[in-house]
């Protein structure tokens, strides 16, 4: 049983040595110019200088060999505390020049005397071990100044500057470094009692196998997929090495044959496993790269969209001023403000007025859309009378000669209710109602347009409705009618061409009022009906005069 435990210790120290060397070299190769990686390599080498002689020393049956290799491992141990402290200082980005100089001088002194009896005076049987090193008086000073002093100061700095770390990635690295160092210290310190004749079995020394993986993984946190793949390869390689070494500890021909078969089988399975892991890594890296490219493209699109919105806002403001003047003067000419207008000029002036009016509304939609996209639209919610609002819209369209030109019957029906007062942004809601009526007139060439205002008996909400006998809407178009830049197809000569913004803007405004908007149609040539449902005043709370559109 004792031989089995010693064999476990030997294999454990070999595993720890390989893991330290592997992670030290791998981290260094990833970035040779990074000072933190360079010092980590020295930390790893010093640990390997401790673990490999540990395994050799335990396997020696000769006093002189055991003494030599025990002193060799303690030579490696003298470098561990100072390299660890230097690594911590570099990681934290602080300066402790005097402490480092003192630490390196002390380390050099202890290293020079590591092969003298003052440091390790002898090896002798302790516990189940045939030879165990015994500490000299200089070794005790080493423990106090280096192991406890330098290691302890490193832990002190990690804890002191923990809260000053701002980067989330560095906080994660801190946790790996701290816990890895704690495991290493606990594992390494269990060797000391036996060196002073205190019978405490050093089973926790095997913890030193694990800290290189915590440290290496922490440093390479930015490239986790590759780290996992290489760690898998490393573990598999170590298993194969251990199985190969185990072949030489055979007892008879049958035992040798069995160990060789197990070794070959595990080696074959390991090759297949490594191939599958590498394939998975490649696939994940491609997905990760595609995700990064997509994220970059989305950011670029957002920038372009913002630039577009700003341009539209500036351009629309510049265009609206002259168009408003054209609309105003053409209206005054038609009304005879500047004198009687000949009959042959009325029709062209009416077309100018209608075109200017349509362009003003289109630009208004552009400006509203731009504000919506940039989350800059503001609402002034206050109590307004919807009945008066709808009446004014009806009177405005009734006064327009377009109804006479198309021979349309324009009808208004308002249900007799006590009142139609609601907390709304009157200007913006009027724009919605106006656009719905305007659209009905655009796409209705003969027949009727019926405007309705009432109250839903079930919900108590106000309902505004515009029904027409116009060109109608196909079922497939109804599904996308309220989307940005969506509109029905042209339906013969005279169809009005728009940009599909009015209904999208209307939906955004109605949604901000906590209402609903929708359309119904039996198909092409069978007219259409648009509905707007707005909560009554009791259903919509009063808010600040300036409210930004909810995202």
C-alpha positions in Angstrom: 0.0 0.0 0.0 2.8 2.4 0.8 4.4 1.7 -2.6 1.1 2.6 -4.3 0.9 5.9 -2.4 4.5 6.8 -3.3 3.8 5.8 -6.9 0.8 8.2 -6.9 3.0 10.9 -5.5 5.6 10.3 -8.3 2.9 10.4 -11.0 1.3 13.4 -9.5 4.5 15.4 -9.4 5.3 14.4 -13.0 1.8 15.6 -14.0 2.4 18.9 -12.1 5.7 19.4 -13.7 4.4 18.8 -17.2 1.3 21.1 -16.6 3.5 23.9 -15.3 5.9 23.7 -18.3 3.0 23.4 -20.7 1.1 26.4 -19.5 4.2 28.5 -19.0 5.4 27.9 -22.6 2.0 28.2 -24.1 1.2 31.5 -22.4 4.6 32.8 -23.4 4.2 31.8 -27.1 0.8 33.5 -27.2 2.4 36.9 -26.6 6.2 36.9 -26.3 6.4 40.7 -25.7 4.0 40.8 -22.8 6.0 41.2 -19.6 3.3 39.5 -17.6 3.6 36.4 -19.8 7.4 36.4 -19.6 7.3 36.4 -15.8 4.6 33.8 -15.8 7.0 31.6 -17.8 9.6 32.0 -15.0 7.0 31.1 -12.4 6.1 28.0 -14.3 9.7 26.9 -14.8 10.5 27.4 -11.1 7.5 25.2 -10.2 8.7 22.6 -12.7 12.2 22.7 -11.1 10.4 21.8 -7.9 8.0 19.1 -9.1 10.3 17.1 -11.4 13.1 16.6 -8.8 10.3 15.8 -6.3 9.3 12.8 -8.5 12.9 11.7 -9.0 13.8 12.0 -5.3 10.8 9.9 -4.2 11.9 7.2 -6.7 15.5 7.0 -5.4 16.6 4.2 -3.0 20.1 5.6 -2.5 20.9 8.1 0.3 23.2 10.3 -1.8 20.8 10.4 -4.8 17.9 11.2 -2.5 19.8 14.0 -0.8 21.0 15.5 -4.2 17.5 15.5 -5.7 15.8 16.8 -2.5 18.3 19.8 -2.6 17.6 20.2 -6.3 13.9 20.6 -5.7 14.5 23.1 -2.9 16.7 25.1 -5.3 13.6 25.4 -7.5 11.5 26.2 -4.5 13.6 29.3 -3.6 12.7 31.0 -6.9 8.9 30.4 -6.7 8.0 33.2 -4.1 9.9 36.0 -5.8 8.7 35.1 -9.3 5.1 34.9 -8.0 5.4 38.3 -6.3 6.9 39.9 -9.4 4.0 38.4 -11.5 1.4 39.8 -9.2 2.9 43.3 -9.2 3.0 43.2 -13.0 -0.5 42.0 -13.3 -1.8 44.8 -11.0 0.2 47.4 -12.8 1.9 48.8 -9.7 5.5 49.6 -8.8 7.3 47.9 -5.9 10.9 48.3 -7.1 12.6 48.2 -3.7 10.7 45.1 -2.5 11.6 43.3 -5.7 15.3 44.1 -5.4 15.3 42.9 -1.8 13.4 39.8 -2.8 15.7 38.9 -5.7 18.8 39.4 -3.5 17.4 37.2 -0.7 16.4 34.5 -3.3 19.9 34.6 -4.9 21.5 34.2 -1.4 19.3 31.2 -0.5 19.9 29.6 -3.9 23.7 29.8 -3.5 23.4 27.9 -0.2 20.7 25.5 -1.3 23.2 22.6 -1.6 24.8 23.1 1.8 23.8 21.4 5.1 22.7 24.9 6.4 19.8 24.7 4.0 19.0 20.9 3.8 21.2 19.1 6.3 20.2 15.5 5.5 17.5 13.0 4.4 16.0 10.3 6.6 13.1 7.9 6.9 9.9 9.8 7.8 6.3 8.3 7.8 6.0 6.0 4.7 8.9 7.7 2.9 12.3 6.1 2.9 14.1 9.5 2.6 12.7 12.9 3.5 14.8 16.1 3.6 15.4 17.8 6.9 15.6 21.5 7.2 18.7 23.4 8.3 18.7 26.7 10.1 19.0 28.7 6.8 15.9 26.9 5.5 13.9 28.3 8.4 15.0 31.8 7.5 14.0 31.1 3.9 10.5 30.0 5.0 10.1 33.2 7.1 11.5 35.8 4.6 10.6 34.2 1.3 7.7 31.7 1.5 5.8 33.5 4.2 7.1 37.1 3.5 7.1 37.3 -0.3 4.1 35.0 -0.9 2.2 36.7 1.9 3.0 40.1 0.4 1.7 38.9 -3.0 -1.6 37.9 -1.4 -1.8 41.2 0.4 -1.4 43.2 -2.8 -4.0 41.0 -4.6 -6.5 41.7 -1.9 -5.6 45.4 -1.5 -5.9 46.3 -5.1 -8.9 44.1 -5.9 -11.5 46.8 -5.7 -9.4 49.1 -7.9 -9.6 46.7 -10.9 -12.2 48.3 -13.3 -12.0 45.8 -16.2 -14.4 42.9 -16.0 -11.9 40.7 -17.8 -9.2 41.5 -15.4 -11.5 40.8 -12.4 -12.1 37.3 -13.8 -8.3 36.9 -14.2 -7.8 38.1 -10.6 -10.1 35.3 -9.4 -8.1 32.7 -11.3 -4.8 34.0 -10.0 -5.9 34.3 -6.4 -7.4 30.9 -6.1 -4.6 29.2 -8.1 -2.0 30.8 -5.7 -4.0 29.8 -2.7 -4.2 26.1 -3.9 -0.5 26.2 -4.6 0.4 27.6 -1.2 -1.8 25.1 0.7 -0.4 22.2 -1.4 3.3 23.3 -1.0 3.1 24.1 2.7 2.1 20.5 3.6 5.7 19.4 2.8 7.2 21.5 5.6 5.9 19.7 8.8 7.8 16.4 7.9 11.0 18.5 7.4 10.8 19.5 11.1 9.8 16.0 12.4 6.1 16.8 12.6 4.1 13.8 11.4 1.5 15.4 9.1 1.0 13.4 5.9 1.6 15.7 2.8 -1.4 14.4 0.7 -2.5 17.9 -0.2 0.8 18.4 -2.1 -1.0 16.9 -5.0 -3.1 20.1 -5.2 -0.1 21.7 -7.0 -1.3 19.7 -10.1 -4.2 22.1 -10.6 -3.0 25.7 -10.1 -1.2 25.9 -13.5 -4.6 25.3 -15.2 -6.3 28.0 -13.2 -3.5 30.5 -13.9 -3.1 29.7 -17.6 -6.8 29.7 -18.2 -7.1 33.1 -16.4 -4.4 34.7 -18.6 -5.9 33.3 -21.8 -9.5 34.2 -20.9 -9.8 36.1 -24.2 -9.3 32.9 -26.2 -11.4 30.4 -24.3 -12.2 28.0 -27.2 -8.5 27.5 -28.1 -7.6 27.1 -24.4 -10.2 24.3 -24.0 -8.9 22.5 -27.0 -5.3 22.7 -26.0 -6.1 21.8 -22.4 -7.9 18.7 -23.8 -4.9 17.8 -25.8 -2.7 18.3 -22.8 -4.7 16.2 -20.5 -4.9 13.4 -23.0 -1.2 13.6 -23.6 -0.5 13.4 -19.9 -2.8 10.3 -19.6 -1.0 8.6 -22.4 2.4 9.5 -20.8 1.3 8.1 -17.4 0.0 4.9 -19.1 3.2 4.6 -21.0 5.3 5.0 -17.8 3.0 2.6 -16.0 4.0 -0.1 -18.5 7.4 -0.4 -16.9 6.0 -1.1 -13.5 4.6 -4.5 -14.5 4.5 -7.7 -12.6 4.7 -10.7 -15.0 4.0 -11.2 -18.7 0.2 -11.0 -18.4 0.3 -7.7 -16.5 2.7 -6.3 -19.1 0.4 -7.4 -22.0 -2.7 -6.0 -20.4 -1.0 -2.6 -19.8 0.3 -2.4 -23.4 -3.2 -3.2 -24.7 -4.8 -0.5 -22.5 -2.1 2.0 -23.6 -2.8 1.4 -27.3 -6.5 1.5 -26.9 -6.5 4.7 -25.0 -4.0 6.2 -27.5 -6.3 5.4 -30.4 -9.4 6.7 -28.7 -7.5 9.9 -27.7 -6.5 10.6 -31.3 -10.2 10.4 -32.4 -11.2 12.6 -29.4 -8.6 15.3 -30.2 -9.7 15.4 -33.9 -13.4 15.9 -32.9 -12.4 18.6 -30.4 -10.3 20.5 -33.0 -13.2 20.3 -35.5 -15.6 21.7 -32.9 -13.1 24.5 -32.1 -12.9 25.4 -35.8 -16.7 25.5 -36.1 -17.1 27.6 -33.0 -14.4 30.0 -34.1 -16.1 30.4 -37.5 -19.4 31.1 -35.7 -17.7 33.6 -33.4 -16.0 35.4 -36.3 -19.3 35.6 -38.1 -21.0 37.0 -35.0 -18.3 39.6 -34.7 -18.6 40.5 -38.4 -22.3 40.8 -38.0 -22.0 42.9 -34.9 -19.6 45.3 -36.7 -21.9 45.5 -39.7 -24.9 46.3 -37.4 -22.9 49.1 -35.7 -22.0 50.5 -39.2 -25.7 50.3 -40.2 -26.7 52.1 -37.0 -24.2 54.8 -37.8 -25.5 55.1 -41.4 -29.1 55.1 -40.2 -28.4 57.9 -37.7 -26.6 59.9 -40.5 -29.6 59.3 -42.8 -32.1 60.5 -40.1 -30.1 63.6 -39.5 -29.8 64.4 -43.2 -33.6 63.8 -43.7 -34.3 66.2 -40.8 -32.1 69.0 -42.2 -33.3 68.5 -45.8 -37.0 68.3 -44.8 -36.7 71.6 -42.8 -35.1 73.3 -45.8 -37.8 72.0 -48.2 -40.8 72.7 -46.0 -40.3 76.5 -45.9 -40.6 77.2 -49.7 -43.4 74.6 -50.1 -45.4 76.2 -47.3 -45.0 79.5 -49.2 -46.2 77.9 -52.5 -49.2 76.4 -50.7 -50.1 79.6 -49.0 -49.8 81.9 -52.0 -51.7 79.5 -54.3 -54.5 79.2 -51.7 -54.7 83.0 -51.5 -54.8 83.3 -55.3 -57.7 80.8 -55.4 -59.6 82.7 -52.7 -59.1 86.0 -54.7 -57.0 87.7 -52.2 -54.9 89.4 -55.0 -57.9 89.9 -57.2 -60.2 87.9 -59.3 -58.6 84.9 -61.0 -59.5 84.0 -64.6 -61.4 80.7 -64.9 -58.7 79.1 -67.1 -56.1 79.6 -64.3 -58.1 78.1 -61.5 -57.5 74.5 -62.5 -53.6 74.9 -62.7 -53.6 76.8 -59.4 -55.7 74.1 -57.8 -53.2 71.5 -58.9 -50.3 73.6 -57.5 -52.1 73.9 -54.2 -52.9 70.2 -54.0 -49.3 69.2 -54.9 -47.8 71.6 -52.5 -50.2 70.4 -49.8 -49.3 66.8 -50.5 -45.6 67.6 -50.3 -46.0 69.5 -47.1 -47.6 66.5 -45.5 -45.0 64.1 -46.9 -42.2 66.2 -45.5 -44.0 66.4 -42.2 -44.1 62.6 -42.2 -40.4 62.5 -42.9 -39.6 64.8 -40.0 -41.8 62.8 -37.6 -40.2 59.5 -38.8 -36.8 61.0 -38.2 -37.7 62.0 -34.7 -39.1 58.6 -34.0 -36.0 56.8 -35.2 -33.7 59.1 -33.1 -36.1 58.8 -30.0 -36.4 62.6 -30.1 -40.2 62.9 -30.7 -41.9 64.8 -27.9 -45.6 64.6 -26.9 -47.7 67.3 -25.1 -50.5 65.3 -23.5 -53.4 67.5 -22.5 -57.1 67.3 -22.4 -58.6 67.8 -25.9 -62.0 67.5 -27.5 -61.9 64.9 -30.3 -65.3 65.9 -31.6 -64.1 69.4 -32.4 -60.8 68.0 -33.9 -62.7 65.7 -36.3 -65.2 68.5 -37.2 -62.4 70.8 -38.1 -60.8 68.1 -40.3 -64.1 67.4 -42.0 -64.7 71.2 -42.7 -61.2 71.5 -44.1 -61.6 68.7 -46.6 -65.1 69.8 -47.5 -63.8 73.2 -48.4 -61.2 71.7 -50.7 -62.5 71.7 -54.3 -61.0 68.2 -54.8 -64.3 66.6 -53.6 -66.2 68.4 -56.3 -63.6 67.4 -59.0 -64.0 63.8 -58.1 -67.7 64.0 -57.3 -67.3 62.4 -53.9 -69.9 62.4 -51.2 -68.2 63.4 -48.0 -70.2 62.5 -44.9 -69.5 63.0 -41.2 -71.3 61.1 -38.4 -70.6 61.7 -34.7 -72.5 59.6 -32.2 -74.3 61.6 -29.6 -72.3 61.2 -26.4 -71.8 63.5 -23.5 -68.3 64.5 -24.6 -65.3 63.2 -26.5 -62.6 64.6 -24.3 -59.3 62.6 -23.9 -55.8 63.2 -22.7 -53.9 63.3 -26.1 -51.3 65.3 -28.1 -53.9 67.1 -30.2 -51.5 68.2 -32.9 -50.1 64.8 -33.5 -53.4 62.9 -33.2 -55.0 65.4 -35.6 -52.2 64.6 -38.1 -53.1 60.9 -37.9 -56.8 61.6 -38.5 -56.0 64.0 -41.3 -53.7 61.5 -43.1 -56.3 58.8 -43.0 -58.9 61.1 -44.6 -56.3 62.4 -47.0 -55.4 58.8 -48.1 -59.1 58.0 -48.6 -59.5 60.9 -50.9 -56.3 60.0 -52.8 -57.4 56.5 -53.5 -61.1 57.1 -54.0 -62.1 58.3 -57.5 -65.9 58.2 -57.2 -68.4 57.2 -54.6 -68.2 58.2 -50.9 -66.0 58.9 -47.9 -67.6 58.5 -44.5 -66.0 59.8 -41.4 -67.2 58.4 -38.1 -66.5 59.2 -34.4 -68.0 57.2 -31.6 -67.5 55.2 -28.5 -67.0 51.5 -28.0 -69.6 50.2 -25.6 -67.4 47.3 -24.4 -64.1 49.1 -23.8 -65.3 52.7 -23.4 -62.6 53.8 -25.8 -63.1 56.4 -28.6 -63.2 55.0 -32.1 -62.4 57.1 -35.2 -63.3 55.5 -38.5 -62.8 56.5 -42.2 -64.7 54.4 -44.7 -64.4 54.8 -48.5 -65.5 53.2 -51.7 -62.1 53.4 -53.3 -59.6 51.0 -54.8 -59.5 48.7 -51.8 -56.6 46.7 -50.4 -55.5 43.1 -51.1 -55.3 40.7 -48.1 -51.5 40.2 -48.5 -50.9 44.0 -48.5 -53.0 44.5 -45.4 -50.4 42.5 -43.4 -47.6 45.0 -44.1 -49.6 48.2 -44.5 -48.4 49.9 -41.4 -44.7 49.0 -41.9 -42.1 51.6 -42.9 -42.0 52.4 -46.7 -44.9 50.0 -47.3 -47.8 50.9 -49.5 -50.2 49.3 -51.9 -49.4 48.8 -55.6 -50.4 51.4 -58.2 -53.9 50.7 -59.4 -54.3 52.1 -62.8 -53.9 55.5 -64.2 -54.1 58.3 -61.7 -52.9 56.3 -58.7 -51.1 58.5 -56.3 -47.5 57.5 -55.7 -46.3 57.9 -52.1 -43.5 56.6 -50.0 -45.4 54.6 -47.5 -44.5 56.7 -44.4 -47.9 58.1 -43.4 -49.4 54.9 -42.0 -46.2 53.9 -40.2 -45.9 57.3 -38.6 -49.7 57.1 -37.7 -49.1 53.7 -36.0 -46.2 55.1 -33.9 -48.2 58.1 -32.8 -51.3 56.0 -31.9 -49.1 53.4 -30.1 -47.6 56.3 -28.0 -51.2 57.2 -27.1 -51.7 53.6 -25.9 -54.2 53.1 -28.7 -54.7 50.8 -31.7 -54.9 51.4 -35.5 -55.9 48.9 -38.1 -57.5 48.6 -41.6 -60.1 46.4 -43.2 -60.9 45.8 -46.8 -62.9 43.2 -48.8 -60.4 43.3 -51.6 -59.4 45.3 -54.7 -62.1 47.7 -56.0 -64.3 47.2 -52.9 -63.2 50.1 -50.7 -61.5 50.1 -47.3 -62.0 51.2 -43.7 -59.4 52.5 -41.3 -59.9 52.5 -37.6 -58.2 54.3 -34.7 -59.1 53.4 -31.1 -58.0 55.9 -28.4 -58.5 55.4 -24.7 -60.9 57.7 -23.0 -59.5 60.3 -20.6 -60.0 58.0 -17.6 -57.9 55.4 -19.2 -54.9 57.6 -20.1 -53.0 59.2 -17.1 -51.8 62.7 -17.3 -48.1 63.0 -17.9 -45.4 65.6 -18.1 -45.7 68.1 -21.0 -42.6 66.7 -22.5 -42.5 62.9 -23.0 -40.0 61.1 -25.1 -41.3 58.2 -27.2 -40.8 54.9 -25.4 -38.3 52.6 -27.0 
